[in-house]
């Protein structure tokens, strides 16, 4: 089904259920799968299949069907046959069935649950299979217990960038799977947590996540030399005492993903196997990245534990802060951190060539990796030259991924050229403007181009499609009273 209606109906009412059949609403799936301004069948077919399919109104189709000539009635059949064939081709192009099947096998859930259920369901499915042989029982907190849990206190480090145009190389370094790596490296888990520092040494029950915990004093004394403390003041036992369920699960996931990616390199000629392995490694990546969210989902979580969630965030923040401090202290690199965001940092190397920037970036990555326990790893992602930092999560630049790369790649995050809440004309004019600035560094040429494009807009020499906004209608309840909604 590729129904693109905007009628206000609940998910339960809009689903069609047939015993023994899986009914897929392809339109709902594509809204999350591909980033488009419009999700009509014709628009999707153009962007995914690169085919132009005509759009006929229901009035035209009704008139054709009511026409006495068979040729007109046959056109209606042709139209719907094209839509049905197109729907199947879109599913094949995106490998919807194959990828979803791999995810279902990987997570241990049903085919339709991959599409209909959220990330917590997937994490829980894998985690429960792991904890059952270890004789653990998962907690099922009530809504009231969740509401009484302490609020999260730790926030990821997101620096305000030094907003300006940079002509010198800017090195971008990312921690590889930072949150999963932190959980593995420091043994953060429900099963290894001893509680907050202020509760240690007490014999009575204390608040722990949604429930309560008691740690006997003799057990605490026995493990006192094998404790590690997170920056937010929560104690965990080391792996020498017991390896946590989450670290064990994530280690298996990350190691399996490495093996799958290695198999992909060895079997490059087998296209069918490549698609299966790609789906498998993607599923492993997704489940690893959302495991932290399972521990920190304090509003709608299945088993949230703020002590574990806060510990992961605070340790990740401390790790990034130590990396930034190391770059600032090392005068040999002559580098300066100009922006940091959760698991990445942007390092400016004034007066250096692009080749030197790659060398310095590799040295920084190696030094920071050696300063952290395994498997925490800093990776040299790319070098921007030139680039423009606007605000948090909004930047653009010419990207180089290796010293031998001659032609740069335009790379933008968060700005109007990649956002879908504006009109196409803004995105195209801005991208061309930035390319002129990056290639010539001449503001007068930028001004000349912008004035010429504004002249076209004012004189009406531009397609109306380029000036069309596409926003999703949220329903009458989604807007304040008196709002002007088209």
C-alpha positions, 0 to 999 in steps of 0.5 A: 500500500502507498496510501498518502492520505493525511486523514486523522486516524489512529494507528490501530484504525489504519492498519489492515490485519489479515490472518496469515498475511503481512500487510505493509503500509509502504507509505508509512515505512518510506516516511522514515526510510528516505528523506523527501519533501513530498511522499506522494507515489509519483515523487517517491517513484521519481527519487527511488526508481528515477521514473516519471509517472503521471499524476491523474486526479480521481475526477479524471479517473472516474470520467475515464471509467464511466466513458463508453470507449473501452480504451479510456477504461483500459487507461484506468487499469494501466494506471493502477497496474503501474502503481502496483508494479511501482510499489513492488519495484520500490520494495525491491530497490530498498530491499525491504523484505530482505533487510527486515527479515535479517533484522527479525532473525538478528533481534529474535523478533517477528517480521512485522515487529521490526517495522511496528515496534521500537528500539526498546523492544529490540534491545530487550529481546536480545538482552533477555535471551542473554540473561536467562542462562545467567539466572537474572530476572528483568524488572517490570516497573509500573508507571508510578515507579517510573515517575518516582525515579530520579531525574537525569542529571548528566548532559553530553558535552556540546560546545558552542563553536567559534562561528566563522569562515575557516580557510585553514584545515579543520580536522574532524575526529569521532569516537567510534561507538562511544556509548557502547564502548564506554559501557564495555570499558567500564563495565556499566550495567544494571547487574554490576551497579552498587548504587550511589556513593552516598548510599554505600555502607548502609544496610537499609534499602535505597532508591535504585532506578525505578526500584530499590537495592540493598548492598550488604556491608560485608559484600561491599568490603569484599569488593572495595578494591574492585570498584570503579566510580563514574563521574556522577558518583555511582559505583560499579564492580570491575570485570574481574568480579563479574562481567555485566550483561550489557557489556557482554551483549555489546561486546558480542554485537560489536565483534560480530559486526566486525566479522560481518564487515570482514566477510563483506570485504572477502565476498565482494563479487557475490551481490546477493550475499553482500545485501544480506551481510549489509543488512546484518551489520546495519542491524548490529550497528543500530542495536548497539547505538540504542542500548544506552537509550534503553537504560535512560528512557525515564519517561516511557522506558521498559526498565530504565535505570538513571544510575546507569544512564547518567554514568554512561553520559557523564563518562562519555563527557569526561572522555571528550573533555580529556581529549580536548584538554590533551589537544590543547596541552600538546604544543607540538601539534599547534592545534586548537579545538573549535567545536565539540559535540557528544562524541566528536571534536573539530580541531583547527590547525592554523598554517598547516597544509592538508597533508600535515592536517591528516598526519596531525589528526592521525597522531591525535587519534592514536594518542587519545585512543592510547589514553583510554581503556579498550575498546574506546577508540578515537578515529580520524573521520575527515578534514574540512578545507575550507569550512564554515561553522555557524552554530551547534550542529550547523556547519558546512565544508569541503570534505577530504577523507584521505590525503590523496583525495584531489576533488573535495566533497560538499558536506553540510549538516543542519543548514538549509541546504539539507533541511526539508522545511524550506523551499528548494530555491533556498537550498539551491541558491545557498549551496551554490553560494557556498561553493563559490565562496569555498572555491574563490574566497571572493565575497564580491562574486558571492554577492553578484551571484545572489543578486542575480538569483534574487533578480530572477525570483523578483521577475518571476523567471523561476519555477513555482515548484522551486518556491513551494514549501512542503510541511506535514499537516499535524491535524487540528489538535497540532496547532494553537487556536487561531493559527493560520494553517493552509 
